[in-house]
Amino acid sequence: MSAPASPPLAASNYQIFRLPDFTLKCGVVVPELQLAYKTYGNLNRDRSNVVLYPTSYGAQHMDIEWLIGGPDSILDSTRYFIVIPNMLGNGLSTSPSNSPFPPGHPFPFISHVDNVIAQRRMLAEVFGINRLAMAYGWSMGAQQALHWGALFPDSVERIAAVCTSARTSPHNQVFLEGLRATLTTDPNFVEGYFRTHPEKGLRAFGRVYAGWALSQAFYREHVYLSLGYTSLEDFLVRDWEASFLRRDANNLLSMLQTWLHSDISDNDVFQDDLDKALASITAKTFIIPGQTDLYFTPEDSLIEARKMPNAEFRPIPSIWGHRAGNPSKHLQDQLFLKAAVADLLNDS
């Protein structure tokens, strides 16, 4: 398989919210920050049916909208007004791939604080929304949901945080540093960014990712064969390598930096006091780790959940590792998440 000359672009089935002269948490002023978003369902008269569903690492809205649908779906757009904001750095919102940054002036660091502030302004200014019925997210999307709960506790009624953390753990940071080191060994990485599409680096990146995103049991039981792959090598090439070959490498590095430094207490409100930040999340919250997730471990999730005043710990009993939280190919995990969301939304 040969890499495309450049990653394919998404269809233009989304809206753009523009924020002029937006000051990032790092201090850089962006002349016009752009937040791409898509909505599903209808906003009710009193604006009480809003579900925010931010994107995860490397994903755009069309990659995660599979779980939105009717009453039988995890997120029911016949009942709720669901908004997917595309994370900054993902190629649709302001990102390295759509923002000029000359040599010597790399794309600035994006914090989840920047993501949630931009999202909050979009919801208020476009729709008049000031409160969420639920913030739902998986992985980096759930990191954003927890930032919402800590920074804007009066604006969030419920949080479903799937396979994530309030602060990126040291072990998770080791995983991310390994990914970054793997990707940037590609010869197309020059002076801090990729000049051309780094096929070699992205293939290696995908293979490293594959070893972390799924559990030892998943591979031991050869689950990939039931998905239509003919061998382990076929799975690595057609699933993992192919997935990352269609991404922009500079975008991947930007989002990786956001993930690496994700911390709900790293802001002026909490000043690195994680316990204080966790205690501030008053929303009814389900912390939903994957039982076999190798980088957002259930042990780490339980420690954080116990420091939140209104949190329930609900691990997913699955061998699908981190992917248990985005189970587009595994019905049992879908049913678990559907039941958890129903319980959370029906809980008064």
KALINMO-V42596 format. One record per backbone hydrogen bond with DSSP energy under -0.5 kcal/mol. NH is the residue of the N-H (numbers start at 1). CO is the residue of the C=O. Records with the same first field share a line. If there is no record, write none. Layout:
BEGIN
NH: CO ; CO
END
This chain:
BEGIN
13: 11
15: 37
17: 35
18: 16
19: 33
20: 18
21: 31
22: 19 ; 30
23: 21
24: 22 ; 28
27: 24
30: 22 ; 28
31: 29
33: 19
35: 17
36: 34
37: 15
38: 84
40: 82
47: 44
51: 81
52: 134
53: 83
55: 85
59: 56
63: 60
64: 60 ; 61
65: 61
67: 64
68: 65
69: 75
73: 70
75: 67
76: 74
77: 69 ; 75
78: 69
79: 76
80: 76
81: 49
82: 40 ; 80
83: 51
84: 38 ; 82
85: 83
86: 36
89: 94
90: 87
94: 34
98: 95
99: 95 ; 96
105: 102
114: 111
115: 111
116: 112
117: 113
118: 114
119: 115
120: 116
121: 117
122: 118
123: 119
124: 120
125: 121
126: 122
127: 122 ; 123
128: 124
129: 123
132: 155
133: 50
134: 50
135: 158
136: 52 ; 134
137: 160
139: 162
141: 138
143: 139
144: 140
145: 141
146: 142
147: 143
148: 144
149: 145
150: 146
151: 147
152: 148
155: 152
156: 153
157: 132
159: 284
160: 135
161: 159 ; 286
162: 137 ; 160
163: 161 ; 288
168: 262
173: 169
174: 170
175: 171
176: 172
177: 173
178: 174
179: 175
180: 176
181: 177
182: 178
183: 179
184: 180
185: 181 ; 182
186: 183
189: 186
190: 188 ; 193
193: 190
195: 188
199: 197
202: 198
203: 199
204: 200
205: 201
206: 202
207: 203
208: 204
209: 205
210: 206
211: 207 ; 208
212: 208 ; 209
213: 209
214: 210
215: 319
218: 319
219: 215
220: 216
221: 217
222: 219
223: 218
225: 222
226: 222 ; 223
227: 224
228: 225
229: 224
235: 231
236: 232
237: 233
238: 234
239: 235
240: 235
241: 236
242: 237
243: 239
244: 240
245: 241
246: 242
247: 244
249: 247
252: 248
253: 249
254: 250
255: 251
256: 252
257: 253
258: 254
259: 255
260: 256
261: 257
262: 259
264: 166
266: 263
267: 265
271: 267
272: 265
273: 270
274: 272
277: 273
278: 274
279: 275
280: 276 ; 277
281: 278
282: 280
284: 157
285: 283 ; 310
286: 159
287: 285 ; 312
288: 161 ; 286
289: 287
291: 316
293: 290
294: 212
297: 295
301: 297
302: 298
303: 299
304: 300
305: 301
306: 302
307: 304
308: 305
310: 281
311: 308
312: 285
314: 287 ; 312
316: 289
317: 315
318: 316
322: 213
323: 213 ; 320
324: 321
325: 322
326: 323
327: 324
328: 326
330: 327
334: 330
335: 331
336: 332
337: 333
338: 334
339: 335
340: 336
341: 337
342: 338
343: 339
344: 340
345: 341
346: 342
347: 343 ; 344
348: 346
END
